[in-house]
Structures are given as C-alpha cells and as structure tokens.
Amino acid sequence: MKDTKSPLVLTVNGKAELVVQDAASYQNLMERLEEADTVIGIQRGLEQMRQGLGRPVNEVFSEIPNGQKA
C-alpha cells in the first residue's frame, strides 16, 4: 500500500466492509475533503449574496458587543 498508494478493500461475504490505506494517503484525502468543503461554503455564500440574502458587514458588526469584532 505504501508503494502503490492504493487502498486495500476487505470484504465479508463478498461485500466491501473495510478500507485500509496508508497514513499519508489518508491525510491527503482529509485535506482534499476540507478544501472541497471550503469551496462549497464559499459557493453557497456567493449564491446567497446573488440572491440578496446577505447583510452589510457594518450592520452585522454593529450587533456585536464592543471589543468582539473578528
């Protein structure tokens, strides 16, 4: 698995039950998933903005108690 970077699929009664992969490949997969989630969030926010669902940043900040701006 380390050489090929291919996961090993373990089966029970002919059905996939478990996937084993090397740590580096798993870490890479998790990083790619996090990046994909970020892109989806940005796309969702942009679509909401296009639909007029956003609020001006000054309006939002005015609702936050003093000293707690991001």
PyMOL Python script that loads the backbone (N, CA, C, O; Angstrom):
from pymol import cmd

cmd.read_pdbstr("""\
ATOM      1  N   MET A   1       0.827  -1.196   0.000  1.00  0.00           N
ATOM      2  CA  MET A   1       0.000   0.000   0.000  1.00  0.00           C
ATOM      3  C   MET A   1       0.868   1.256   0.000  1.00  0.00           C
ATOM      4  O   MET A   1       0.520   2.245  -0.645  1.00  0.00           O
ATOM      5  N   LYS A   2       1.984   1.230   0.709  1.00  0.00           N
ATOM      6  CA  LYS A   2       2.842   2.414   0.727  1.00  0.00           C
ATOM      7  C   LYS A   2       3.404   2.711  -0.649  1.00  0.00           C
ATOM      8  O   LYS A   2       3.517   3.872  -1.041  1.00  0.00           O
ATOM      9  N   ASP A   3       3.753   1.672  -1.379  1.00  0.00           N
ATOM     10  CA  ASP A   3       4.341   1.869  -2.706  1.00  0.00           C
ATOM     11  C   ASP A   3       3.306   2.310  -3.735  1.00  0.00           C
ATOM     12  O   ASP A   3       3.551   3.237  -4.507  1.00  0.00           O
ATOM     13  N   THR A   4       2.173   1.659  -3.747  1.00  0.00           N
ATOM     14  CA  THR A   4       1.166   1.926  -4.780  1.00  0.00           C
ATOM     15  C   THR A   4       0.207   3.047  -4.396  1.00  0.00           C
ATOM     16  O   THR A   4      -0.439   3.637  -5.262  1.00  0.00           O
ATOM     17  N   LYS A   5       0.111   3.341  -3.102  1.00  0.00           N
ATOM     18  CA  LYS A   5      -0.854   4.322  -2.570  1.00  0.00           C
ATOM     19  C   LYS A   5      -2.291   3.876  -2.815  1.00  0.00           C
ATOM     20  O   LYS A   5      -3.222   4.673  -2.697  1.00  0.00           O
ATOM     21  N   SER A   6      -2.468   2.620  -3.150  1.00  0.00           N
ATOM     22  CA  SER A   6      -3.804   2.081  -3.374  1.00  0.00           C
ATOM     23  C   SER A   6      -4.351   1.498  -2.074  1.00  0.00           C
ATOM     24  O   SER A   6      -3.643   0.772  -1.376  1.00  0.00           O
ATOM     25  N   PRO A   7      -5.599   1.808  -1.747  1.00  0.00           N
ATOM     26  CA  PRO A   7      -6.181   1.234  -0.537  1.00  0.00           C
ATOM     27  C   PRO A   7      -6.472  -0.249  -0.714  1.00  0.00           C
ATOM     28  O   PRO A   7      -6.580  -0.754  -1.831  1.00  0.00           O
ATOM     29  N   LEU A   8      -6.593  -0.926   0.408  1.00  0.00           N
ATOM     30  CA  LEU A   8      -6.935  -2.342   0.426  1.00  0.00           C
ATOM     31  C   LEU A   8      -8.379  -2.456   0.910  1.00  0.00           C
ATOM     32  O   LEU A   8      -8.711  -1.971   1.992  1.00  0.00           O
ATOM     33  N   VAL A   9      -9.227  -3.089   0.124  1.00  0.00           N
ATOM     34  CA  VAL A   9     -10.634  -3.252   0.489  1.00  0.00           C
ATOM     35  C   VAL A   9     -10.826  -4.661   1.040  1.00  0.00           C
ATOM     36  O   VAL A   9     -10.552  -5.653   0.364  1.00  0.00           O
ATOM     37  N   LEU A  10     -11.302  -4.726   2.274  1.00  0.00           N
ATOM     38  CA  LEU A  10     -11.572  -6.012   2.906  1.00  0.00           C
ATOM     39  C   LEU A  10     -13.055  -6.308   2.784  1.00  0.00           C
ATOM     40  O   LEU A  10     -13.896  -5.433   2.986  1.00  0.00           O
ATOM     41  N   THR A  11     -13.363  -7.552   2.452  1.00  0.00           N
ATOM     42  CA  THR A  11     -14.760  -7.927   2.248  1.00  0.00           C
ATOM     43  C   THR A  11     -15.210  -8.968   3.256  1.00  0.00           C
ATOM     44  O   THR A  11     -14.404  -9.716   3.809  1.00  0.00           O
ATOM     45  N   VAL A  12     -16.505  -8.996   3.480  1.00  0.00           N
ATOM     46  CA  VAL A  12     -17.155 -10.021   4.278  1.00  0.00           C
ATOM     47  C   VAL A  12     -18.312 -10.539   3.441  1.00  0.00           C
ATOM     48  O   VAL A  12     -19.209  -9.783   3.067  1.00  0.00           O
ATOM     49  N   ASN A  13     -18.287 -11.811   3.155  1.00  0.00           N
ATOM     50  CA  ASN A  13     -19.315 -12.426   2.312  1.00  0.00           C
ATOM     51  C   ASN A  13     -19.427 -11.709   0.960  1.00  0.00           C
ATOM     52  O   ASN A  13     -20.525 -11.539   0.429  1.00  0.00           O
ATOM     53  N   GLY A  14     -18.294 -11.296   0.417  1.00  0.00           N
ATOM     54  CA  GLY A  14     -18.270 -10.682  -0.900  1.00  0.00           C
ATOM     55  C   GLY A  14     -18.646  -9.214  -0.947  1.00  0.00           C
ATOM     56  O   GLY A  14     -18.702  -8.631  -2.030  1.00  0.00           O
ATOM     57  N   LYS A  15     -18.908  -8.597   0.205  1.00  0.00           N
ATOM     58  CA  LYS A  15     -19.282  -7.185   0.245  1.00  0.00           C
ATOM     59  C   LYS A  15     -18.180  -6.385   0.932  1.00  0.00           C
ATOM     60  O   LYS A  15     -17.631  -6.814   1.947  1.00  0.00           O
ATOM     61  N   ALA A  16     -17.863  -5.223   0.373  1.00  0.00           N
ATOM     62  CA  ALA A  16     -16.850  -4.360   0.978  1.00  0.00           C
ATOM     63  C   ALA A  16     -17.301  -3.948   2.376  1.00  0.00           C
ATOM     64  O   ALA A  16     -18.413  -3.453   2.560  1.00  0.00           O
ATOM     65  N   GLU A  17     -16.427  -4.157   3.359  1.00  0.00           N
ATOM     66  CA  GLU A  17     -16.749  -3.822   4.743  1.00  0.00           C
ATOM     67  C   GLU A  17     -15.754  -2.851   5.365  1.00  0.00           C
ATOM     68  O   GLU A  17     -16.095  -2.122   6.297  1.00  0.00           O
ATOM     69  N   LEU A  18     -14.529  -2.838   4.855  1.00  0.00           N
ATOM     70  CA  LEU A  18     -13.482  -2.038   5.480  1.00  0.00           C
ATOM     71  C   LEU A  18     -12.448  -1.651   4.442  1.00  0.00           C
ATOM     72  O   LEU A  18     -12.101  -2.447   3.569  1.00  0.00           O
ATOM     73  N   VAL A  19     -11.959  -0.426   4.540  1.00  0.00           N
ATOM     74  CA  VAL A  19     -10.902   0.040   3.644  1.00  0.00           C
ATOM     75  C   VAL A  19      -9.693   0.405   4.499  1.00  0.00           C
ATOM     76  O   VAL A  19      -9.809   1.143   5.478  1.00  0.00           O
ATOM     77  N   VAL A  20      -8.543  -0.116   4.121  1.00  0.00           N
ATOM     78  CA  VAL A  20      -7.294   0.175   4.826  1.00  0.00           C
ATOM     79  C   VAL A  20      -6.398   0.927   3.854  1.00  0.00           C
ATOM     80  O   VAL A  20      -6.243   0.529   2.699  1.00  0.00           O
ATOM     81  N   GLN A  21      -5.802   2.031   4.339  1.00  0.00           N
ATOM     82  CA  GLN A  21      -4.887   2.782   3.496  1.00  0.00           C
ATOM     83  C   GLN A  21      -3.760   3.341   4.341  1.00  0.00           C
ATOM     84  O   GLN A  21      -3.871   3.437   5.563  1.00  0.00           O
ATOM     85  N   ASP A  22      -2.680   3.705   3.682  1.00  0.00           N
ATOM     86  CA  ASP A  22      -1.544   4.235   4.425  1.00  0.00           C
ATOM     87  C   ASP A  22      -1.879   5.618   4.975  1.00  0.00           C
ATOM     88  O   ASP A  22      -2.758   6.305   4.453  1.00  0.00           O
ATOM     89  N   ALA A  23      -1.180   6.019   6.022  1.00  0.00           N
ATOM     90  CA  ALA A  23      -1.479   7.265   6.726  1.00  0.00           C
ATOM     91  C   ALA A  23      -1.337   8.492   5.832  1.00  0.00           C
ATOM     92  O   ALA A  23      -2.157   9.406   5.912  1.00  0.00           O
ATOM     93  N   ALA A  24      -0.318   8.529   4.989  1.00  0.00           N
ATOM     94  CA  ALA A  24      -0.109   9.691   4.123  1.00  0.00           C
ATOM     95  C   ALA A  24      -1.280   9.861   3.148  1.00  0.00           C
ATOM     96  O   ALA A  24      -1.740  10.980   2.916  1.00  0.00           O
ATOM     97  N   SER A  25      -1.753   8.767   2.587  1.00  0.00           N
ATOM     98  CA  SER A  25      -2.898   8.841   1.671  1.00  0.00           C
ATOM     99  C   SER A  25      -4.155   9.286   2.401  1.00  0.00           C
ATOM    100  O   SER A  25      -4.950  10.056   1.862  1.00  0.00           O
ATOM    101  N   TYR A  26      -4.336   8.806   3.622  1.00  0.00           N
ATOM    102  CA  TYR A  26      -5.493   9.208   4.421  1.00  0.00           C
ATOM    103  C   TYR A  26      -5.425  10.708   4.716  1.00  0.00           C
ATOM    104  O   TYR A  26      -6.426  11.410   4.579  1.00  0.00           O
ATOM    105  N   GLN A  27      -4.250  11.203   5.120  1.00  0.00           N
ATOM    106  CA  GLN A  27      -4.094  12.621   5.414  1.00  0.00           C
ATOM    107  C   GLN A  27      -4.390  13.458   4.180  1.00  0.00           C
ATOM    108  O   GLN A  27      -5.059  14.487   4.273  1.00  0.00           O
ATOM    109  N   ASN A  28      -3.897  13.025   3.029  1.00  0.00           N
ATOM    110  CA  ASN A  28      -4.158  13.727   1.779  1.00  0.00           C
ATOM    111  C   ASN A  28      -5.650  13.772   1.480  1.00  0.00           C
ATOM    112  O   ASN A  28      -6.173  14.803   1.057  1.00  0.00           O
ATOM    113  N   LEU A  29      -6.324  12.665   1.699  1.00  0.00           N
ATOM    114  CA  LEU A  29      -7.768  12.595   1.480  1.00  0.00           C
ATOM    115  C   LEU A  29      -8.510  13.575   2.386  1.00  0.00           C
ATOM    116  O   LEU A  29      -9.426  14.267   1.941  1.00  0.00           O
ATOM    117  N   MET A  30      -8.116  13.631   3.649  1.00  0.00           N
ATOM    118  CA  MET A  30      -8.767  14.540   4.601  1.00  0.00           C
ATOM    119  C   MET A  30      -8.527  15.998   4.211  1.00  0.00           C
ATOM    120  O   MET A  30      -9.436  16.819   4.329  1.00  0.00           O
ATOM    121  N   GLU A  31      -7.327  16.334   3.751  1.00  0.00           N
ATOM    122  CA  GLU A  31      -7.032  17.698   3.325  1.00  0.00           C
ATOM    123  C   GLU A  31      -7.857  18.077   2.099  1.00  0.00           C
ATOM    124  O   GLU A  31      -8.365  19.195   2.010  1.00  0.00           O
ATOM    125  N   ARG A  32      -7.989  17.155   1.164  1.00  0.00           N
ATOM    126  CA  ARG A  32      -8.789  17.422  -0.039  1.00  0.00           C
ATOM    127  C   ARG A  32     -10.264  17.587   0.313  1.00  0.00           C
ATOM    128  O   ARG A  32     -10.953  18.417  -0.280  1.00  0.00           O
ATOM    129  N   LEU A  33     -10.747  16.811   1.266  1.00  0.00           N
ATOM    130  CA  LEU A  33     -12.136  16.930   1.709  1.00  0.00           C
ATOM    131  C   LEU A  33     -12.372  18.282   2.369  1.00  0.00           C
ATOM    132  O   LEU A  33     -13.397  18.921   2.133  1.00  0.00           O
ATOM    133  N   GLU A  34     -11.430  18.717   3.190  1.00  0.00           N
ATOM    134  CA  GLU A  34     -11.554  20.023   3.841  1.00  0.00           C
ATOM    135  C   GLU A  34     -11.566  21.144   2.804  1.00  0.00           C
ATOM    136  O   GLU A  34     -12.352  22.085   2.915  1.00  0.00           O
ATOM    137  N   GLU A  35     -10.709  21.048   1.809  1.00  0.00           N
ATOM    138  CA  GLU A  35     -10.690  22.047   0.735  1.00  0.00           C
ATOM    139  C   GLU A  35     -12.015  22.054  -0.027  1.00  0.00           C
ATOM    140  O   GLU A  35     -12.540  23.119  -0.352  1.00  0.00           O
ATOM    141  N   ALA A  36     -12.551  20.881  -0.310  1.00  0.00           N
ATOM    142  CA  ALA A  36     -13.828  20.788  -1.025  1.00  0.00           C
ATOM    143  C   ALA A  36     -14.956  21.403  -0.193  1.00  0.00           C
ATOM    144  O   ALA A  36     -15.811  22.107  -0.729  1.00  0.00           O
ATOM    145  N   ASP A  37     -14.956  21.140   1.109  1.00  0.00           N
ATOM    146  CA  ASP A  37     -15.969  21.734   1.986  1.00  0.00           C
ATOM    147  C   ASP A  37     -15.866  23.256   1.993  1.00  0.00           C
ATOM    148  O   ASP A  37     -16.882  23.952   2.012  1.00  0.00           O
ATOM    149  N   THR A  38     -14.638  23.769   1.976  1.00  0.00           N
ATOM    150  CA  THR A  38     -14.424  25.215   1.947  1.00  0.00           C
ATOM    151  C   THR A  38     -14.967  25.812   0.655  1.00  0.00           C
ATOM    152  O   THR A  38     -15.646  26.838   0.681  1.00  0.00           O
ATOM    153  N   VAL A  39     -14.674  25.182  -0.459  1.00  0.00           N
ATOM    154  CA  VAL A  39     -15.157  25.670  -1.756  1.00  0.00           C
ATOM    155  C   VAL A  39     -16.682  25.661  -1.787  1.00  0.00           C
ATOM    156  O   VAL A  39     -17.298  26.613  -2.265  1.00  0.00           O
ATOM    157  N   ILE A  40     -17.284  24.609  -1.288  1.00  0.00           N
ATOM    158  CA  ILE A  40     -18.752  24.524  -1.256  1.00  0.00           C
ATOM    159  C   ILE A  40     -19.331  25.648  -0.405  1.00  0.00           C
ATOM    160  O   ILE A  40     -20.327  26.263  -0.788  1.00  0.00           O
ATOM    161  N   GLY A  41     -18.723  25.922   0.738  1.00  0.00           N
ATOM    162  CA  GLY A  41     -19.192  27.006   1.610  1.00  0.00           C
ATOM    163  C   GLY A  41     -19.094  28.362   0.930  1.00  0.00           C
ATOM    164  O   GLY A  41     -20.008  29.182   1.025  1.00  0.00           O
ATOM    165  N   ILE A  42     -17.986  28.592   0.245  1.00  0.00           N
ATOM    166  CA  ILE A  42     -17.813  29.858  -0.472  1.00  0.00           C
ATOM    167  C   ILE A  42     -18.848  29.980  -1.586  1.00  0.00           C
ATOM    168  O   ILE A  42     -19.452  31.038  -1.762  1.00  0.00           O
ATOM    169  N   GLN A  43     -19.053  28.898  -2.337  1.00  0.00           N
ATOM    170  CA  GLN A  43     -20.048  28.923  -3.413  1.00  0.00           C
ATOM    171  C   GLN A  43     -21.441  29.197  -2.853  1.00  0.00           C
ATOM    172  O   GLN A  43     -22.210  29.955  -3.443  1.00  0.00           O
ATOM    173  N   ARG A  44     -21.763  28.590  -1.728  1.00  0.00           N
ATOM    174  CA  ARG A  44     -23.070  28.806  -1.101  1.00  0.00           C
ATOM    175  C   ARG A  44     -23.223  30.273  -0.691  1.00  0.00           C
ATOM    176  O   ARG A  44     -24.272  30.878  -0.909  1.00  0.00           O
ATOM    177  N   GLY A  45     -22.177  30.835  -0.098  1.00  0.00           N
ATOM    178  CA  GLY A  45     -22.227  32.239   0.304  1.00  0.00           C
ATOM    179  C   GLY A  45     -22.373  33.177  -0.874  1.00  0.00           C
ATOM    180  O   GLY A  45     -23.140  34.138  -0.815  1.00  0.00           O
ATOM    181  N   LEU A  46     -21.647  32.909  -1.940  1.00  0.00           N
ATOM    182  CA  LEU A  46     -21.764  33.745  -3.133  1.00  0.00           C
ATOM    183  C   LEU A  46     -23.163  33.665  -3.738  1.00  0.00           C
ATOM    184  O   LEU A  46     -23.706  34.675  -4.187  1.00  0.00           O
ATOM    185  N   GLU A  47     -23.739  32.481  -3.750  1.00  0.00           N
ATOM    186  CA  GLU A  47     -25.096  32.329  -4.280  1.00  0.00           C
ATOM    187  C   GLU A  47     -26.101  33.074  -3.410  1.00  0.00           C
ATOM    188  O   GLU A  47     -27.016  33.712  -3.930  1.00  0.00           O
ATOM    189  N   GLN A  48     -25.941  32.998  -2.106  1.00  0.00           N
ATOM    190  CA  GLN A  48     -26.834  33.734  -1.208  1.00  0.00           C
ATOM    191  C   GLN A  48     -26.700  35.238  -1.431  1.00  0.00           C
ATOM    192  O   GLN A  48     -27.692  35.966  -1.400  1.00  0.00           O
ATOM    193  N   MET A  49     -25.465  35.702  -1.657  1.00  0.00           N
ATOM    194  CA  MET A  49     -25.245  37.116  -1.929  1.00  0.00           C
ATOM    195  C   MET A  49     -25.956  37.524  -3.218  1.00  0.00           C
ATOM    196  O   MET A  49     -26.597  38.574  -3.273  1.00  0.00           O
ATOM    197  N   ARG A  50     -25.842  36.687  -4.260  1.00  0.00           N
ATOM    198  CA  ARG A  50     -26.510  36.991  -5.532  1.00  0.00           C
ATOM    199  C   ARG A  50     -28.032  37.049  -5.367  1.00  0.00           C
ATOM    200  O   ARG A  50     -28.715  37.784  -6.080  1.00  0.00           O
ATOM    201  N   GLN A  51     -28.543  36.275  -4.431  1.00  0.00           N
ATOM    202  CA  GLN A  51     -29.988  36.253  -4.184  1.00  0.00           C
ATOM    203  C   GLN A  51     -30.431  37.371  -3.240  1.00  0.00           C
ATOM    204  O   GLN A  51     -31.609  37.487  -2.902  1.00  0.00           O
ATOM    205  N   GLY A  52     -29.468  38.188  -2.824  1.00  0.00           N
ATOM    206  CA  GLY A  52     -29.806  39.308  -1.938  1.00  0.00           C
ATOM    207  C   GLY A  52     -30.018  38.903  -0.495  1.00  0.00           C
ATOM    208  O   GLY A  52     -30.672  39.624   0.258  1.00  0.00           O
ATOM    209  N   LEU A  53     -29.481  37.769  -0.098  1.00  0.00           N
ATOM    210  CA  LEU A  53     -29.704  37.277   1.261  1.00  0.00           C
ATOM    211  C   LEU A  53     -28.626  37.729   2.250  1.00  0.00           C
ATOM    212  O   LEU A  53     -28.725  37.443   3.443  1.00  0.00           O
ATOM    213  N   GLY A  54     -27.615  38.420   1.772  1.00  0.00           N
ATOM    214  CA  GLY A  54     -26.536  38.873   2.653  1.00  0.00           C
ATOM    215  C   GLY A  54     -26.901  40.143   3.393  1.00  0.00           C
ATOM    216  O   GLY A  54     -27.925  40.772   3.127  1.00  0.00           O
ATOM    217  N   ARG A  55     -26.026  40.507   4.341  1.00  0.00           N
ATOM    218  CA  ARG A  55     -26.198  41.749   5.081  1.00  0.00           C
ATOM    219  C   ARG A  55     -24.873  42.508   5.052  1.00  0.00           C
ATOM    220  O   ARG A  55     -23.808  41.891   5.022  1.00  0.00           O
ATOM    221  N   PRO A  56     -24.929  43.832   5.059  1.00  0.00           N
ATOM    222  CA  PRO A  56     -23.700  44.615   5.075  1.00  0.00           C
ATOM    223  C   PRO A  56     -22.882  44.316   6.339  1.00  0.00           C
ATOM    224  O   PRO A  56     -23.439  44.151   7.425  1.00  0.00           O
ATOM    225  N   VAL A  57     -21.559  44.249   6.181  1.00  0.00           N
ATOM    226  CA  VAL A  57     -20.692  43.903   7.297  1.00  0.00           C
ATOM    227  C   VAL A  57     -20.838  44.892   8.453  1.00  0.00           C
ATOM    228  O   VAL A  57     -20.804  44.484   9.614  1.00  0.00           O
ATOM    229  N   ASN A  58     -20.999  46.179   8.159  1.00  0.00           N
ATOM    230  CA  ASN A  58     -21.140  47.173   9.232  1.00  0.00           C
ATOM    231  C   ASN A  58     -22.397  46.921  10.061  1.00  0.00           C
ATOM    232  O   ASN A  58     -22.407  47.141  11.272  1.00  0.00           O
ATOM    233  N   GLU A  59     -23.448  46.462   9.403  1.00  0.00           N
ATOM    234  CA  GLU A  59     -24.693  46.147  10.115  1.00  0.00           C
ATOM    235  C   GLU A  59     -24.472  44.975  11.076  1.00  0.00           C
ATOM    236  O   GLU A  59     -24.927  45.004  12.220  1.00  0.00           O
ATOM    237  N   VAL A  60     -23.784  43.966  10.608  1.00  0.00           N
ATOM    238  CA  VAL A  60     -23.513  42.794  11.440  1.00  0.00           C
ATOM    239  C   VAL A  60     -22.606  43.178  12.598  1.00  0.00           C
ATOM    240  O   VAL A  60     -22.867  42.802  13.740  1.00  0.00           O
ATOM    241  N   PHE A  61     -21.526  43.935  12.311  1.00  0.00           N
ATOM    242  CA  PHE A  61     -20.594  44.335  13.364  1.00  0.00           C
ATOM    243  C   PHE A  61     -21.269  45.205  14.409  1.00  0.00           C
ATOM    244  O   PHE A  61     -20.899  45.154  15.582  1.00  0.00           O
ATOM    245  N   SER A  62     -22.253  46.003  14.009  1.00  0.00           N
ATOM    246  CA  SER A  62     -22.929  46.871  14.975  1.00  0.00           C
ATOM    247  C   SER A  62     -23.725  46.063  16.002  1.00  0.00           C
ATOM    248  O   SER A  62     -24.066  46.581  17.065  1.00  0.00           O
ATOM    249  N   GLU A  63     -24.019  44.809  15.696  1.00  0.00           N
ATOM    250  CA  GLU A  63     -24.763  43.940  16.614  1.00  0.00           C
ATOM    251  C   GLU A  63     -23.843  43.203  17.587  1.00  0.00           C
ATOM    252  O   GLU A  63     -24.311  42.594  18.549  1.00  0.00           O
ATOM    253  N   ILE A  64     -22.533  43.261  17.334  1.00  0.00           N
ATOM    254  CA  ILE A  64     -21.569  42.557  18.185  1.00  0.00           C
ATOM    255  C   ILE A  64     -21.135  43.511  19.286  1.00  0.00           C
ATOM    256  O   ILE A  64     -20.785  44.658  19.008  1.00  0.00           O
ATOM    257  N   PRO A  65     -21.154  43.046  20.546  1.00  0.00           N
ATOM    258  CA  PRO A  65     -20.713  43.933  21.652  1.00  0.00           C
ATOM    259  C   PRO A  65     -19.281  44.430  21.425  1.00  0.00           C
ATOM    260  O   PRO A  65     -18.477  43.747  20.791  1.00  0.00           O
ATOM    261  N   ASN A  66     -18.969  45.616  21.944  1.00  0.00           N
ATOM    262  CA  ASN A  66     -17.646  46.220  21.777  1.00  0.00           C
ATOM    263  C   ASN A  66     -16.533  45.274  22.156  1.00  0.00           C
ATOM    264  O   ASN A  66     -16.633  44.518  23.122  1.00  0.00           O
ATOM    265  N   GLY A  67     -15.467  45.330  21.375  1.00  0.00           N
ATOM    266  CA  GLY A  67     -14.290  44.516  21.657  1.00  0.00           C
ATOM    267  C   GLY A  67     -14.382  43.088  21.154  1.00  0.00           C
ATOM    268  O   GLY A  67     -13.494  42.282  21.433  1.00  0.00           O
ATOM    269  N   GLN A  68     -15.428  42.757  20.424  1.00  0.00           N
ATOM    270  CA  GLN A  68     -15.585  41.380  19.979  1.00  0.00           C
ATOM    271  C   GLN A  68     -15.629  41.257  18.464  1.00  0.00           C
ATOM    272  O   GLN A  68     -16.130  40.264  17.937  1.00  0.00           O
ATOM    273  N   LYS A  69     -15.113  42.249  17.764  1.00  0.00           N
ATOM    274  CA  LYS A  69     -15.069  42.163  16.302  1.00  0.00           C
ATOM    275  C   LYS A  69     -14.042  41.137  15.898  1.00  0.00           C
ATOM    276  O   LYS A  69     -13.023  40.952  16.563  1.00  0.00           O
ATOM    277  N   ALA A  70     -14.328  40.474  14.799  1.00  0.00           N
ATOM    278  CA  ALA A  70     -13.416  39.436  14.310  1.00  0.00           C
ATOM    279  C   ALA A  70     -12.132  40.021  13.801  1.00  0.00           C
ATOM    280  O   ALA A  70     -11.253  39.285  13.353  1.00  0.00           O
TER     281      ALA A  70
END
""", "prot")
cmd.dss("prot")
cmd.show_as("cartoon", "prot")
cmd.util.cbc("prot")
cmd.orient("prot")
